[in-house]
Amino acid sequence: MPVLSRDALEASPLADLHAIASELGVDGFRRLRKADLINTIVVHQGGEAVEPEAVEPEAVEPEAREAESDAEAAETRPRRSRRGGRGRSRTRDADEGEGEGAEPAADVDVDAEAEAEADEGGDADADAVETTRPRRARRPRRDEEPVAEDRDERERIVEGVVELLGNGSGFVRVSPPEHSDEDVYISAAQIRRCELVSGDRVSGPVRRPRRSERYPSLVRVDTINGSSADEVAEVTPFAELPAAFPTQVLELGGDPALETLARLTPIGRGSRVTIAGASRSGKTELLRRLAAALSGQDGLEVSLVLIGVRPEEVHEAKEGPVEPSGALSFAAGNDAQAQALERAIDTAKRLAARGGDAVVLVDTLDGVAPPAARKALAAARNIVDGGSLTVIATASRPLGGETTVVALDAVRAAAGSFPAVDPVASGTLRPEALVGEDGAKAILEARAEALAS
């Protein structure tokens, strides 16, 4: 471009000076006052700078002075949220994860400055505005330091014990079982991908909390219980693990009602159990007693899910022996209830796949759609040479595929009998695998006795 004299530059509107500076590749020209900008342009053209005091204010035309004042006001006035495309640009930058305390994106500044130039009535056209955009984007951003800090934060490694939450996410507790501000959040996606369960000891890099976050977050899981996360992920999927009929009976304690249940319909580790009956036949009370009997047993991980129940039952369960991992009354939607059930089953499946024994108590399968109910019940199995997952659920009727059905009679329950087990409709498949041949014969005798009474 031709060399411009200082006099010509001083007589030019500020918008023209910005366009010239952009073509010359002057960095940060929008922050300069007009006198300093003219000096910078002259130096870029091979001329000599003049002290700002040597520039006579009278030499500047009133039109140029007014344009300079307007541009300075545009630089210093507070930035406002904009509608349309500009607002979307700012939202997109925020969603892409700038560090906490980061300044608004550079595109917002460019738009504000372009409007200031349009207000001046200068000769700069849209091409000049477009020319300024890449220059502005290449300038060092004011949020580079937080980004650098975030990079350093990623190098920090945390190790602790996993505690799962009811929504599927969790925390790495650095000082278990106590909670602290140093605990690290784990997303539900990471928990599913790494098949984590409560009690797992994990390690991995963390990043600091962002603007709307309270806790730092785990970037990835490097180790699980001292082994590489990649090695743990290579285990056989749960659905492909071989299953056998239950062979180890669940001990139900000294409760007389549960002893009656065990005599007629024994339950084993890995059983699929439906407690079926009409309303007010005693299903919930029987499940509550099972929870109390199983919760104190060593080596048995017991969880409780309430879906589609009465609000009063939700409150009672929270004060019971097993804290519900999910508790939704019948007011909740089917999708929410199905998700709560699926989360509890997925956690139990991960534990069983590693050789543990898990029991999921569900009240009631009537709260979810039949496909979701069958999927949850079908997850129960006794894994060959491995762990087990037992599902004991209440329902108005059996779903099919159970290894044990406990059918309750509403008429017996109304007469005060508890548990009001219907000896004809109830039963356990392959009881001899659980209690032996003599035990299976005793079940037949107990059933005959119940029928006679």
C-alpha positions in Angstrom: 0.0 0.0 0.0 1.3 3.6 -0.6 3.1 5.4 2.2 0.7 7.9 3.9 1.9 11.1 5.4 1.3 12.1 9.0 -0.9 14.9 7.9 -3.1 12.6 5.8 -3.4 10.2 8.7 -4.3 12.9 11.2 -7.1 14.1 8.8 -8.5 10.5 8.5 -11.4 9.2 10.5 -10.6 6.7 13.2 -12.3 3.9 11.3 -10.0 4.4 8.4 -7.0 4.3 10.7 -8.2 1.0 12.1 -8.5 -0.4 8.6 -4.9 0.8 7.7 -3.5 -0.6 11.0 -5.2 -4.0 10.3 -3.6 -4.2 6.8 -0.2 -3.4 8.2 -0.6 -6.1 10.8 -0.5 -3.8 13.9 -1.3 -5.8 17.0 -3.5 -4.3 19.6 -4.4 -1.2 17.5 -7.9 -0.9 18.9 -6.5 -0.1 22.4 -4.5 2.8 21.1 -5.5 6.4 21.2 -5.6 8.2 17.9 -2.2 10.0 18.4 -0.5 6.8 19.4 -2.1 4.9 16.6 -0.9 7.4 14.0 2.7 7.1 15.4 2.5 3.4 15.2 1.3 3.5 11.6 4.1 5.9 10.6 6.7 3.7 12.2 5.3 0.6 10.4 5.8 2.6 7.1 9.4 3.3 7.9 8.9 6.8 9.3 9.9 8.3 12.7 7.7 8.6 15.7 6.8 11.9 17.2 6.1 12.5 20.9 2.4 12.7 21.5 2.9 16.2 23.0 4.3 17.4 19.7 0.9 16.7 18.0 -1.1 19.9 18.1 -4.7 19.2 19.2 -5.9 22.0 16.8 -4.5 20.0 13.9 -7.1 17.4 14.5 -10.4 18.1 12.8 -13.5 18.2 15.0 -15.0 15.4 13.0 -12.0 13.2 13.8 -11.9 14.2 17.5 -15.6 13.3 17.8 -15.0 9.9 16.2 -12.1 9.2 18.5 -14.3 10.0 21.5 -17.0 7.7 20.3 -14.6 4.9 19.7 -13.1 5.2 23.2 -16.6 5.1 24.7 -17.3 1.9 22.7 -14.1 0.4 24.2 -14.9 1.2 27.8 -18.7 0.8 28.0 -19.9 -2.4 29.7 -20.5 -5.4 27.4 -24.1 -6.4 27.0 -25.6 -9.7 26.1 -26.8 -9.6 22.4 -29.5 -11.4 20.7 -29.2 -13.4 17.5 -25.9 -14.6 16.1 -23.7 -12.7 18.5 -25.5 -14.1 21.6 -25.1 -17.6 20.2 -21.4 -17.1 19.7 -20.9 -16.1 23.3 -22.9 -19.0 24.5 -21.0 -21.4 22.4 -17.6 -20.2 23.8 -19.0 -20.6 27.3 -20.2 -24.1 26.6 -16.8 -25.2 25.2 -15.4 -24.9 28.7 -13.4 -21.8 29.3 -11.7 -21.9 32.7 -13.4 -20.3 35.8 -12.9 -16.6 35.8 -12.3 -16.4 32.0 -13.2 -13.2 30.1 -16.0 -13.2 27.5 -15.0 -14.4 24.1 -13.1 -12.1 21.6 -15.9 -12.3 19.1 -18.1 -10.2 21.4 -15.5 -7.4 21.4 -15.2 -7.4 17.6 -19.0 -7.1 17.3 -19.1 -4.2 19.7 -16.3 -2.4 17.9 -17.9 -3.0 14.5 -21.0 -1.3 15.8 -19.0 1.6 17.1 -17.4 2.1 13.7 -20.8 2.0 12.0 -22.0 4.7 14.4 -19.1 6.9 13.4 -20.3 7.1 9.8 -16.7 6.4 8.6 -15.7 5.0 5.3 -14.7 1.6 6.6 -17.0 -1.1 5.0 -17.8 -4.6 5.9 -14.6 -5.9 4.4 -12.6 -3.9 6.8 -14.6 -5.3 9.7 -14.0 -8.8 8.5 -10.3 -8.1 8.2 -10.2 -7.2 11.8 -11.7 -10.5 13.0 -8.7 -12.9 12.5 -6.3 -10.3 13.8 -8.4 -10.0 17.0 -8.7 -13.7 17.4 -4.9 -14.1 17.1 -4.2 -11.6 19.9 -3.2 -13.1 23.2 -6.5 -13.6 25.1 -7.0 -12.4 28.5 -8.2 -15.8 29.6 -4.9 -17.6 28.6 -3.7 -17.7 32.2 -6.7 -19.6 33.6 -6.3 -22.0 30.7 -2.7 -22.5 31.6 -3.7 -23.1 35.2 -6.2 -25.7 34.1 -3.5 -27.5 32.2 -1.3 -27.6 35.3 -4.3 -28.8 37.4 -4.7 -31.7 35.0 -1.3 -32.9 36.1 -2.5 -33.4 39.7 -3.3 -37.0 40.5 -5.9 -38.0 43.1 -6.5 -41.3 44.8 -9.5 -42.3 46.9 -12.5 -44.5 47.4 -15.6 -44.3 45.1 -19.0 -43.4 46.6 -21.9 -43.7 44.2 -24.9 -41.4 44.2 -28.5 -42.2 43.4 -28.3 -40.4 40.1 -25.6 -42.6 38.7 -22.7 -40.2 39.3 -20.3 -40.3 42.3 -17.3 -38.9 44.2 -13.8 -40.0 44.9 -13.6 -39.6 48.7 -10.0 -38.7 49.5 -10.5 -39.3 53.2 -13.2 -41.9 53.4 -15.7 -42.1 54.8 -15.6 -38.4 55.6 -16.7 -35.8 53.0 -14.4 -32.9 52.2 -14.0 -30.1 49.7 -11.0 -32.0 48.3 -13.3 -34.8 47.1 -13.4 -35.3 43.3 -16.6 -35.6 41.2 -17.0 -38.6 38.8 -19.5 -38.4 36.0 -22.1 -41.2 35.4 -20.6 -41.9 32.0 -17.2 -42.6 33.6 -18.8 -44.9 36.2 -20.6 -46.9 33.6 -17.6 -47.1 31.3 -15.3 -48.3 34.0 -18.0 -50.3 35.8 -17.2 -48.7 39.1 -19.0 -49.6 42.3 -19.0 -48.1 45.8 -15.8 -49.0 47.6 -13.5 -49.2 44.6 -10.2 -47.4 45.1 -9.4 -45.4 42.0 -6.8 -42.9 40.9 -6.5 -40.4 38.0 -5.8 -36.8 37.0 -8.2 -34.1 37.9 -9.1 -30.6 36.7 -10.2 -27.7 38.8 -13.8 -26.8 39.1 -15.3 -24.5 36.5 -17.5 -21.5 36.9 -20.7 -23.3 37.9 -19.0 -26.2 39.7 -18.1 -26.7 43.3 -15.8 -29.8 43.2 -12.9 -30.7 40.9 -13.7 -33.4 38.4 -11.9 -36.6 37.5 -10.5 -36.4 33.9 -10.1 -40.1 33.5 -9.7 -43.3 35.6 -6.2 -44.6 35.5 -6.3 -47.4 38.1 -9.0 -49.4 39.8 -8.1 -51.3 43.0 -4.4 -51.1 42.0 -4.9 -52.5 38.5 -4.9 -50.6 35.2 -8.4 -49.4 34.2 -7.8 -50.9 30.7 -7.2 -54.3 32.2 -10.4 -54.1 34.3 -12.4 -53.1 31.3 -11.3 -56.2 29.4 -13.3 -58.6 31.6 -16.2 -60.5 30.0 -19.4 -58.5 29.8 -21.9 -59.4 32.5 -24.5 -60.6 30.0 -22.0 -63.2 28.6 -21.1 -64.7 32.0 -22.4 -68.3 32.3 -25.2 -68.7 34.8 -26.3 -71.7 36.9 -29.3 -72.3 39.1 -28.8 -71.0 42.7 -26.9 -73.4 45.0 -26.4 -71.3 48.1 -29.4 -70.4 50.2 -29.9 -66.9 51.7 -30.1 -67.0 55.4 -33.2 -65.1 56.6 -32.5 -64.9 60.3 -34.9 -65.8 63.1 -38.0 -63.9 62.0 -40.9 -66.4 62.2 -42.6 -64.9 59.1 -39.3 -65.4 57.1 -38.9 -68.9 58.5 -42.3 -69.8 57.1 -41.2 -68.3 53.8 -37.9 -70.3 53.8 -39.8 -73.6 54.4 -42.1 -73.1 51.5 -40.0 -71.1 49.0 -36.3 -71.0 49.7 -34.4 -68.1 48.1 -30.8 -68.5 46.9 -28.0 -66.2 45.9 -28.7 -65.5 42.2 -32.5 -66.1 42.5 -35.1 -64.1 40.5 -37.9 -63.7 43.0 -41.3 -62.1 42.6 -43.5 -61.5 45.7 -46.8 -61.4 43.9 -50.2 -60.4 45.3 -53.1 -58.0 45.2 -53.0 -54.7 47.0 -52.9 -55.0 50.9 -51.8 -58.6 50.7 -48.6 -57.8 52.7 -46.0 -57.5 49.8 -44.3 -54.4 51.1 -44.1 -55.6 54.7 -42.6 -58.9 53.6 -40.0 -57.0 51.5 -39.2 -54.7 54.5 -38.5 -57.7 56.7 -36.3 -59.3 54.1 -34.3 -56.1 53.9 -33.8 -56.1 57.7 -32.7 -59.8 57.6 -30.2 -59.4 54.7 -28.7 -56.0 55.5 -26.5 -57.2 58.3 -24.9 -60.2 56.5 -21.2 -60.1 55.7 -20.2 -60.3 52.1 -23.7 -59.3 50.9 -24.3 -55.9 49.2 -28.0 -55.0 49.7 -29.7 -52.2 47.9 -33.3 -51.0 47.9 -35.3 -49.3 45.1 -38.7 -47.8 45.7 -40.7 -47.0 42.5 -44.4 -46.2 42.3 -45.0 -46.5 46.0 -46.9 -44.4 48.5 -45.2 -41.2 49.8 -45.5 -42.5 53.3 -43.7 -45.7 52.4 -40.8 -43.6 51.0 -40.4 -41.9 54.3 -40.6 -45.1 56.3 -38.0 -46.8 54.0 -35.5 -43.9 54.6 -35.6 -44.7 58.3 -35.3 -48.4 57.8 -32.2 -50.7 57.8 -31.4 -50.1 54.1 -31.2 -46.6 52.7 -33.0 -46.6 49.3 -30.7 -45.9 46.4 -33.8 -44.6 44.6 -37.1 -43.6 46.1 -39.9 -42.4 43.8 -43.6 -42.3 44.6 -46.3 -43.1 42.2 -46.4 -39.4 41.2 -43.1 -39.8 39.3 -43.2 -40.6 35.6 -42.5 -44.0 34.1 -39.2 -42.9 32.6 -37.8 -41.6 35.9 -38.8 -44.8 37.7 -37.3 -47.0 35.0 -34.0 -45.0 35.2 -33.8 -45.4 39.0 -34.3 -49.1 38.7 -31.8 -49.5 35.9 -29.1 -47.6 37.9 -29.5 -49.9 40.9 -29.4 -53.0 38.7 -26.3 -51.7 36.8 -24.4 -51.1 40.0 -25.2 -54.6 41.3 -24.2 -56.2 38.0 -20.8 -54.5 38.2 -20.3 -55.9 41.7 -21.4 -59.4 40.7 -19.2 -59.5 37.7 -16.2 -58.9 40.0 -17.1 -61.9 42.1 -19.3 -60.2 44.8 -22.8 -61.0 45.9 -25.4 -58.4 45.5 -29.1 -58.3 46.4 -31.5 -55.7 44.9 -34.9 -55.3 46.6 -37.6 -53.6 44.4 -40.9 -52.3 45.5 -42.7 -52.4 43.0 -42.2 -53.6 39.5 -45.7 -52.3 38.8 -44.2 -48.8 38.7 -42.3 -49.4 35.4 -43.3 -50.6 32.0 -43.3 -54.4 31.5 -40.1 -54.5 29.3 -38.1 -52.5 31.9 -39.5 -54.8 34.7 -38.5 -58.0 32.8 -35.0 -56.6 32.0 -34.4 -55.8 35.7 -35.6 -59.2 36.8 -33.6 -61.1 34.1 -30.4 -59.5 35.4 -30.4 -61.8 38.4 -28.2 -64.8 38.1 -25.7 -67.1 39.9 -22.5 -66.7 37.9 -20.5 -69.9 37.4 -17.3 -69.7 39.5 -18.1 -66.1 40.3 -20.5 -63.8 42.1 -24.2 -63.5 42.1 -27.0 -61.0 41.7 -30.3 -61.6 43.4 -33.4 -59.6 42.6 -36.4 -59.7 44.9 -39.3 -57.6 43.7 -42.9 -57.1 44.5 -45.6 -57.1 41.8 -49.2 -57.6 41.3 -48.5 -60.9 39.4 -45.5 -63.0 38.3 -43.7 -61.7 35.2 -42.4 -65.1 34.1 -38.8 -66.4 34.2 -38.6 -66.4 38.0 -36.8 -69.0 39.9 -38.9 -68.3 43.0 -42.5 -67.0 43.2 -44.0 -66.0 46.6 -47.7 -65.7 45.9 -49.7 -63.9 48.6 -53.4 -64.4 49.2 -55.3 -61.3 50.0 -58.1 -63.2 51.7 -55.6 -64.9 54.1 -54.0 -61.5 54.7 -57.4 -59.9 55.5 -58.0 -62.7 58.0 -54.8 -61.7 59.8 -52.4 -64.3 58.4 -48.8 -63.1 57.8 -47.2 -64.0 55.6 -50.3 -65.0 53.7 -48.5 -67.4 51.4 -50.5 -69.3 48.8 -48.9 -72.7 48.9 -50.3 -73.8 45.6 -49.2 -70.7 43.5 -45.9 -70.3 45.3 -42.7 -72.4 44.7 -39.0 -72.5 43.9 -37.4 -74.1 40.9 -34.8 -76.8 41.6 -35.2 -76.5 45.4 -32.9 -79.6 45.8 -30.0 -77.5 44.5 -30.5 -75.2 47.5 -31.6 -77.4 50.4 -30.8 -80.9 49.1 -33.1 -83.8 48.5 -34.3 -84.1 52.1 -35.0 -80.4 52.2 -37.0 -80.6 49.0 -39.1 -83.3 50.6 -39.6 -81.2 53.6 -40.9 -78.4 51.4 -43.5 -80.7 49.9 -44.6 -81.7 53.4 -44.8 -78.1 54.6 -46.9 -77.3 51.5 -49.3 -80.1 52.2 -49.6 -79.0 55.8 -50.3 -75.4 54.7 -53.0 -76.6 52.4 -54.6 -78.7 55.1 -54.8 -75.7 57.4 
